């Protein structure tokens, strides 16, 4: 089997090798053994085989398919399990992905202030546990899928500023998360292997069981049709980031102790399901993987809790191509080597080589170049990169705010010259009291509060000037701080 494609009414199984005497089986996304699959049909002598897309009310679009040779009660699998490809032909909304005139973005807290700063990209944390309702409420929103009705919280969605931001020309990305705490929802949305000791109450999504899969699938279909389909009444979302910093999965996407290979297979399944849901609504909304700045090094020396970003990326790319390639992209977090040291140009472990331990702003061009490798291309083009979370600490030193502001200038000039990077989304808008002592904000926070804004830092005006005619004047102070004569030294080679 070479490929599975879809129309509105049927799936087409393409093959070039002789298929006489072979059968096609269907598997759920989490099934990996052909013995559990359901026989769909015998394959015809000529390609393609045609299978109804719907099995009654159930959509087969998410299913995997494999070819088997039957011999008595045994099955011999011929080739890999394949999933449906080229889903953009089914998309309701066909508008291309926007290209704002600036890469400036923010993980915002105050909408008015963010818009005044001139942002054109943002991320919003989206907790699926806050969306799902097991019992309908008077104001619940409904979604029908595979003959079942699902209910979602209107109040939670109304709390998000998606429409206001997208109406102002901001490219909105949702960071899809599941925080533990709602026991009745955790029962099916928590990953079966999630360790209760997870330090940040974040679980990997459960697409490993039938119940978890259907709830996740329904939630993503609902979100994608609401925010990325043809009706823009609720605003528009252009990006869906699946989980957070998955190469540090114990901390931020907990699926229990797991090898890198296990993480890759599990995460890819969820990313593919997300992509299938999103692509039905929009031909050009994007689905992103999420990685830390650790590239060939791990966050901590525990192979069942942390893995290398490069290795995880390569593993997922190989698995995706084997099962049916699709257009996943990357949300990278190139924090400085030491989060408490803003002067990222001093990073020692960010080298200019492909096997660099970390990818920070100092060597960001390595990531851009890596994504141009032939084996990582999709339809002959590099996958897109956004920098969805990174910032610079303001140390309690006389030059602390100066270093923080200069670090932003340095990073901004790097990002401006890299064509493969679409957005630089700064973290944070306001300092947060529960962030381990880091002071990353454009604003400080009021003493005794968690994140109530107090005073803007020097970085505030620098950030505002980025991408405007005032940039050259505003950025001049940073050159001697960094040790540069001019900004040309930071431009990526053509």
C-alpha positions as CSV (number, residue, x, y, z in Angstrom):
1,X,0.0,0.0,0.0
2,X,1.4,3.3,-1.0
3,X,-1.1,5.9,0.1
4,X,-4.7,6.4,1.5
5,X,-6.6,9.4,0.3
6,X,-10.1,10.6,0.9
7,X,-13.1,12.3,-0.8
8,X,-16.3,13.4,0.9
9,X,-17.7,10.0,0.5
10,X,-15.0,7.4,0.1
11,X,-11.4,6.4,0.9
12,X,-9.1,5.3,-1.8
13,X,-6.3,2.9,-1.1
14,X,-3.5,3.3,-3.7
15,X,-1.0,0.5,-4.4
16,X,1.5,-0.4,-7.1
17,X,2.5,-4.0,-6.1
18,X,0.1,-6.8,-7.1
19,X,-2.6,-7.1,-4.5
20,X,-4.5,-10.2,-5.6
21,X,-5.4,-12.4,-2.6
22,X,-4.7,-9.6,-0.1
23,X,-7.2,-8.1,2.3
24,X,-7.5,-4.5,3.7
25,X,-8.0,-4.1,7.4
26,X,-9.0,-1.1,9.5
27,X,-7.5,-0.2,12.8
28,X,-8.1,2.5,15.4
29,X,-5.3,5.1,15.7
30,X,-4.0,3.4,18.9
31,X,-4.0,-0.1,17.5
32,X,-0.7,-1.4,16.2
33,X,-1.3,-5.1,15.8
34,X,-3.0,-6.3,12.6
35,X,-4.6,-9.2,14.5
36,X,-7.0,-6.6,16.2
37,X,-8.0,-5.0,12.9
38,X,-11.4,-5.4,11.2
39,X,-11.4,-6.7,7.7
40,X,-12.8,-4.1,5.3
41,X,-12.5,-5.7,1.9
42,X,-10.5,-7.8,-0.5
43,X,-8.2,-5.6,-2.6
44,X,-9.0,-5.4,-6.3
45,X,-6.5,-6.3,-9.0
46,X,-6.1,-2.7,-10.0
47,X,-5.4,0.4,-7.9
48,X,-7.1,2.1,-6.1
49,X,-9.4,0.1,-3.8
50,X,-12.4,2.1,-2.8
51,X,-13.9,2.0,0.7
52,X,-17.0,3.9,1.9
53,X,-15.7,6.8,4.1
54,X,-18.5,6.2,6.6
55,X,-19.3,3.0,8.4
56,X,-22.9,3.9,9.3
57,X,-22.5,7.2,11.2
58,X,-18.8,6.5,12.0
59,X,-16.2,8.4,10.0
60,X,-13.2,6.3,9.0
61,X,-11.1,9.4,8.3
62,X,-9.0,8.9,11.5
63,X,-8.5,5.1,11.0
64,X,-5.3,3.3,10.1
65,X,-5.3,0.8,7.3
66,X,-3.1,-2.2,6.6
67,X,-2.8,-4.9,4.0
68,X,-2.8,-8.5,5.2
69,X,-2.5,-12.0,3.7
70,X,-4.9,-14.4,5.3
71,X,-3.9,-17.9,5.9
72,X,-6.5,-19.9,7.9
73,X,-6.8,-18.1,11.3
74,X,-3.5,-16.2,10.9
75,X,-2.7,-12.9,9.3
76,X,0.5,-11.8,7.7
77,X,0.9,-8.0,7.5
78,X,2.2,-6.7,4.2
79,X,3.7,-3.2,4.7
80,X,3.1,-0.5,7.3
81,X,-0.2,0.8,8.8
82,X,-1.1,3.8,6.7
83,X,-3.3,6.8,7.5
84,X,-5.3,9.1,5.2
85,X,-3.1,11.8,3.5
86,X,-3.8,15.0,1.5
87,X,-6.7,16.1,3.8
88,X,-6.6,19.7,2.6
89,X,-9.0,18.7,-0.3
90,X,-11.7,18.1,2.3
91,X,-11.2,21.5,4.1
92,X,-14.1,23.9,4.4
93,X,-12.0,27.0,4.8
94,X,-9.4,27.5,2.1
95,X,-7.9,30.9,2.8
96,X,-4.1,30.8,3.0
97,X,-2.2,31.2,6.2
98,X,-1.6,34.9,6.9
99,X,1.7,36.6,6.6
100,X,1.7,39.7,8.8
101,X,4.3,42.4,8.2
102,X,6.1,41.6,11.5
103,X,7.1,38.5,13.5
104,X,6.4,40.3,16.8
105,X,4.3,38.3,19.2
106,X,3.4,38.0,22.9
107,X,2.0,35.5,25.3
108,X,-0.4,38.3,26.3
109,X,-2.2,39.1,29.6
110,X,-3.6,42.5,28.8
111,X,-5.2,42.7,25.3
112,X,-5.3,46.5,25.0
113,X,-1.6,46.8,26.0
114,X,-0.6,44.0,23.6
115,X,-2.3,45.6,20.7
116,X,-0.8,49.0,21.5
117,X,2.6,47.3,21.4
118,X,2.0,46.3,17.8
119,X,1.9,42.5,18.1
120,X,0.7,40.4,15.2
121,X,1.2,36.9,16.8
122,X,0.1,35.5,20.1
123,X,-0.4,32.2,22.0
124,X,-3.2,31.5,24.4
125,X,-3.1,28.6,26.8
126,X,-6.2,26.4,26.2
127,X,-7.1,23.9,28.9
128,X,-9.3,21.1,27.5
129,X,-10.4,20.2,31.0
130,X,-12.1,23.6,31.2
131,X,-13.9,23.0,27.9
132,X,-15.5,19.6,28.2
133,X,-18.8,19.2,29.9
134,X,-20.1,15.7,30.7
135,X,-23.6,16.9,31.4
136,X,-25.3,19.6,29.3
137,X,-25.8,23.0,30.8
138,X,-28.5,25.5,29.7
139,X,-25.8,27.4,27.7
140,X,-23.8,24.4,26.6
141,X,-22.4,24.3,23.0
142,X,-23.0,21.0,21.2
143,X,-21.0,18.9,18.7
144,X,-22.2,15.8,16.9
145,X,-19.6,13.2,16.0
146,X,-20.1,9.5,15.0
147,X,-23.7,9.5,16.2
148,X,-22.9,11.0,19.7
149,X,-23.5,14.4,21.1
150,X,-20.7,16.2,23.0
151,X,-21.1,19.3,25.2
152,X,-18.7,22.2,25.7
153,X,-18.5,25.2,28.0
154,X,-19.7,28.4,26.4
155,X,-18.4,30.3,29.5
156,X,-14.9,29.0,29.1
157,X,-14.8,30.0,25.4
158,X,-16.2,33.4,26.1
159,X,-13.3,34.1,28.4
160,X,-10.8,33.9,25.5
161,X,-10.1,37.0,23.5
162,X,-9.8,35.1,20.2
163,X,-12.2,37.3,18.2
164,X,-10.8,40.6,19.5
165,X,-7.3,39.6,18.7
166,X,-7.9,38.1,15.3
167,X,-10.2,41.1,14.3
168,X,-7.1,43.3,15.1
169,X,-5.0,41.3,12.6
170,X,-3.2,39.1,15.2
171,X,-2.4,35.5,14.2
172,X,-3.8,33.5,17.2
173,X,-2.3,30.1,18.3
174,X,-3.8,27.9,20.9
175,X,-1.5,25.9,23.2
176,X,-3.5,22.7,23.8
177,X,-3.1,21.5,27.4
178,X,-4.9,19.3,30.0
179,X,-4.4,20.3,33.6
180,X,-5.4,17.6,36.0
181,X,-8.0,18.4,38.7
182,X,-11.4,17.7,37.3
183,X,-11.7,14.0,38.4
184,X,-14.7,13.2,36.1
185,X,-12.9,14.5,33.0
186,X,-9.4,13.2,34.0
187,X,-11.0,9.7,34.1
188,X,-10.8,9.6,30.3
189,X,-8.6,12.5,29.2
190,X,-5.7,11.7,31.5
191,X,-3.1,9.6,29.7
192,X,-3.3,6.0,31.1
193,X,0.4,6.1,32.0
194,X,0.4,9.6,33.5
195,X,2.2,9.6,36.8
196,X,0.3,11.3,39.7
197,X,3.5,12.8,40.8
198,X,3.7,15.0,37.6
199,X,5.2,18.2,38.9
200,X,3.0,20.7,37.0
201,X,-0.3,18.8,36.9
202,X,0.0,18.4,33.1
203,X,-0.9,15.1,31.5
204,X,-0.3,13.9,28.0
205,X,-3.6,13.7,26.0
206,X,-5.2,10.3,26.1
207,X,-5.6,9.1,22.5
208,X,-4.5,5.6,23.6
209,X,-8.0,4.3,24.6
210,X,-11.3,4.4,22.7
211,X,-13.0,6.6,25.2
212,X,-10.1,9.1,25.5
213,X,-9.7,9.2,21.7
214,X,-13.3,10.0,21.0
215,X,-13.5,12.8,23.5
216,X,-10.2,14.4,22.3
217,X,-11.3,14.0,18.7
218,X,-14.7,15.6,19.3
219,X,-13.1,18.5,21.2
220,X,-10.6,19.2,18.5
221,X,-13.2,19.0,15.7
222,X,-15.4,21.4,17.6
223,X,-12.6,23.9,18.2
224,X,-11.4,23.7,14.6
225,X,-14.8,24.2,13.1
226,X,-15.6,27.1,15.6
227,X,-12.3,28.9,15.1
228,X,-10.8,27.8,11.8
229,X,-13.8,26.9,9.6
230,X,-15.8,29.1,7.3
231,X,-17.7,31.0,10.1
232,X,-15.5,33.7,11.6
233,X,-18.1,35.0,14.0
234,X,-16.0,33.8,17.0
235,X,-12.6,34.9,15.7
236,X,-10.0,32.9,13.9
237,X,-7.3,30.5,15.2
238,X,-4.5,29.7,12.8
239,X,-2.3,27.5,15.0
240,X,-2.8,24.5,17.3
241,X,0.2,23.6,19.5
242,X,-0.1,20.1,20.8
243,X,1.0,20.0,24.4
244,X,4.1,21.7,25.8
245,X,7.8,20.9,25.7
246,X,7.4,17.2,25.0
247,X,11.1,16.4,25.1
248,X,10.8,17.3,28.8
249,X,7.6,15.2,29.0
250,X,7.9,14.4,32.7
251,X,7.6,18.1,33.5
252,X,5.2,19.4,30.9
253,X,3.4,16.5,29.0
254,X,3.4,13.6,31.4
255,X,2.9,10.1,30.0
256,X,4.7,8.4,32.8
257,X,8.2,6.8,32.4
258,X,8.7,6.3,28.6
259,X,11.6,5.8,26.2
260,X,12.1,8.3,23.4
261,X,10.6,5.8,20.9
262,X,7.5,5.4,23.1
263,X,7.1,9.2,23.4
264,X,7.5,9.7,19.7
265,X,4.8,7.1,18.8
266,X,2.4,8.3,21.4
267,X,2.8,12.0,20.6
268,X,2.7,11.4,16.9
269,X,-0.7,9.7,17.2
270,X,-2.1,12.7,19.0
271,X,-0.6,15.2,16.6
272,X,-2.0,13.2,13.7
273,X,-5.5,13.1,15.2
274,X,-5.2,16.9,15.9
275,X,-4.2,17.5,12.3
276,X,-7.0,15.4,10.9
277,X,-9.5,17.3,13.0
278,X,-8.1,20.7,12.0
279,X,-7.7,19.9,8.4
280,X,-11.4,19.2,7.9
281,X,-12.1,22.8,8.9
282,X,-9.1,24.6,7.4
283,X,-6.7,23.8,4.5
284,X,-4.0,26.1,6.0
285,X,-4.4,26.3,9.8
286,X,-1.2,24.7,11.3
287,X,-0.5,22.0,13.9
288,X,2.7,22.3,15.8
289,X,5.0,20.1,17.9
290,X,6.4,21.7,21.0
291,X,10.1,21.4,22.1
292,X,12.5,22.9,24.6
293,X,15.9,24.4,23.7
294,X,17.5,21.0,24.5
295,X,18.6,19.6,21.1
296,X,21.1,16.7,21.5
297,X,21.3,17.1,25.3
298,X,18.6,16.3,27.8
299,X,17.2,18.5,30.5
300,X,18.1,15.9,33.2
301,X,19.9,12.6,33.0
302,X,16.9,10.3,33.1
303,X,16.1,8.7,29.8
304,X,12.5,7.7,30.9
305,X,11.6,11.3,31.7
306,X,13.5,13.4,29.3
307,X,14.7,13.0,25.7
308,X,16.7,14.9,23.1
309,X,14.7,17.3,20.9
310,X,16.6,16.4,17.7
311,X,16.2,12.7,18.3
312,X,12.5,13.0,19.1
313,X,11.9,15.2,16.0
314,X,13.8,12.7,13.8
315,X,11.9,9.7,15.2
316,X,8.5,11.4,14.7
317,X,9.4,12.5,11.1
318,X,10.4,8.9,10.2
319,X,7.2,7.5,11.8
320,X,5.0,10.1,10.1
321,X,6.5,9.3,6.7
322,X,6.1,5.6,7.2
323,X,2.4,6.0,8.2
324,X,1.4,8.7,5.7
325,X,3.1,12.1,5.8
326,X,1.3,15.3,6.8
327,X,2.2,18.9,7.4
328,X,3.2,19.2,11.0
329,X,5.3,22.2,12.1
330,X,7.4,23.2,15.1
331,X,6.9,25.5,18.0
332,X,10.4,25.9,19.5
333,X,11.4,27.5,22.8
334,X,15.0,28.9,22.4
335,X,15.4,30.2,25.9
336,X,19.0,31.2,26.9
337,X,21.2,28.4,28.2
338,X,20.7,29.6,31.7
339,X,17.2,31.0,32.2
340,X,18.5,33.5,34.8
341,X,21.2,34.8,32.5
342,X,19.6,37.0,29.8
343,X,22.9,37.5,27.9
344,X,22.2,34.6,25.5
345,X,25.2,35.6,23.3
346,X,27.4,34.2,26.1
347,X,25.8,30.7,25.8
348,X,28.5,28.0,25.7
349,X,26.4,25.0,24.8
350,X,24.8,26.6,21.8
351,X,27.3,25.8,19.1
352,X,27.0,26.4,15.3
353,X,26.9,22.7,14.6
354,X,24.0,20.3,13.8
355,X,24.8,18.3,16.9
356,X,24.7,21.3,19.3
357,X,23.6,20.5,22.8
358,X,21.1,23.3,22.8
359,X,19.4,25.6,20.3
360,X,19.1,29.1,21.8
361,X,19.0,32.5,20.1
362,X,22.8,32.3,19.8
363,X,22.6,29.5,17.2
364,X,19.0,29.7,16.0
365,X,20.2,29.5,12.4
366,X,21.1,25.8,13.1
367,X,17.4,25.1,13.5
368,X,16.4,27.0,10.4
369,X,19.0,25.2,8.4
370,X,18.1,21.8,9.8
371,X,14.5,22.2,8.7
372,X,15.7,22.6,5.1
373,X,17.2,19.1,5.0
374,X,15.6,17.0,2.3
375,X,14.2,14.3,4.7
376,X,12.3,16.9,6.7
377,X,10.6,18.7,3.8
378,X,6.9,18.4,3.2
379,X,5.8,18.5,-0.5
380,X,9.3,19.8,-1.3
381,X,9.0,22.8,1.2
382,X,10.4,23.3,4.7
383,X,8.0,23.0,7.5
384,X,7.4,26.2,9.4
385,X,8.8,27.3,12.7
386,X,7.4,29.6,15.3
387,X,9.1,30.6,18.6
388,X,6.1,30.2,20.8
389,X,7.6,30.7,24.3
390,X,10.9,32.3,25.3
391,X,12.0,35.3,27.3
392,X,14.8,37.0,29.1
393,X,15.2,37.4,32.9
394,X,15.8,40.8,34.4
395,X,18.4,40.2,37.1
396,X,18.3,42.2,40.4
397,X,21.5,43.9,39.4
398,X,22.3,47.5,38.3
399,X,22.4,46.4,34.6
400,X,19.6,43.8,34.9
401,X,17.0,45.7,32.8
402,X,19.7,46.8,30.4
403,X,20.8,43.1,29.7
404,X,17.2,42.0,29.4
405,X,16.4,44.7,26.8
406,X,19.7,44.1,24.9
407,X,19.0,40.4,24.8
408,X,15.6,41.1,23.1
409,X,17.4,43.2,20.5
410,X,19.9,40.5,19.8
411,X,17.2,37.8,19.5
412,X,14.9,40.1,17.4
413,X,17.7,40.7,14.9
414,X,18.5,37.0,14.6
415,X,14.8,36.1,14.0
416,X,14.3,38.9,11.4
417,X,17.0,37.4,9.2
418,X,15.7,33.8,9.3
419,X,13.1,33.1,6.6
420,X,12.0,29.8,8.1
421,X,10.8,31.4,11.3
422,X,7.4,33.0,11.2
423,X,6.9,34.4,14.7
424,X,8.8,35.4,17.8
425,X,6.3,35.2,20.7
426,X,7.8,36.7,23.8
427,X,7.1,35.3,27.3
428,X,6.0,37.1,29.4
429,X,3.8,40.1,29.4
430,X,3.9,40.5,33.2
431,X,6.2,38.8,35.7
432,X,4.5,35.8,37.4
433,X,5.2,35.2,41.1
434,X,5.1,31.4,40.6
435,X,7.7,31.1,37.9
436,X,10.7,30.1,40.1
437,X,12.0,33.6,40.7
438,X,12.3,34.4,37.0
439,X,11.4,38.0,36.0
440,X,10.7,37.7,32.3
441,X,8.0,40.3,31.9
442,X,7.7,43.5,30.0
443,X,6.1,44.6,33.2
444,X,7.0,43.8,36.8
445,X,4.2,42.6,39.1
446,X,2.9,44.3,42.2
447,X,4.3,43.0,45.4
448,X,2.0,40.5,47.1
449,X,0.2,39.6,43.8
450,X,0.7,36.8,41.3
451,X,0.7,38.8,38.1
452,X,-0.9,42.2,38.6
453,X,1.1,44.7,36.5
454,X,3.1,47.2,38.4
455,X,5.7,49.1,36.2
456,X,6.9,48.7,32.7
457,X,10.6,47.7,32.3
458,X,13.1,49.2,29.9
459,X,12.3,46.3,27.6
460,X,8.7,47.6,27.2
461,X,9.7,50.5,24.9
462,X,12.3,48.4,23.1
463,X,9.7,45.8,22.3
464,X,7.2,48.4,21.2
465,X,9.8,49.9,18.7
466,X,10.7,46.5,17.2
467,X,9.6,46.3,13.6
468,X,8.8,50.0,13.4
469,X,10.7,53.0,11.9
470,X,11.9,53.7,15.5
471,X,13.7,50.4,15.7
472,X,17.2,51.5,14.6
473,X,17.3,54.4,17.1
474,X,15.8,52.4,19.9
475,X,18.2,49.4,19.4
476,X,21.4,51.5,19.3
477,X,22.1,51.1,23.0
478,X,22.3,47.3,22.7
479,X,25.3,47.1,20.3
480,X,28.1,47.9,22.9
481,X,26.3,45.8,25.5
482,X,26.5,42.8,23.2
483,X,29.9,43.7,21.8
484,X,28.9,44.4,18.2
485,X,29.8,47.3,15.8
486,X,26.6,46.8,13.9
487,X,23.8,44.3,13.4
488,X,25.2,42.8,10.2
489,X,27.1,40.2,12.1
490,X,23.8,38.6,13.2
491,X,22.3,38.2,9.7
492,X,21.9,34.6,8.6
493,X,23.9,33.6,5.5
494,X,21.8,33.5,2.3
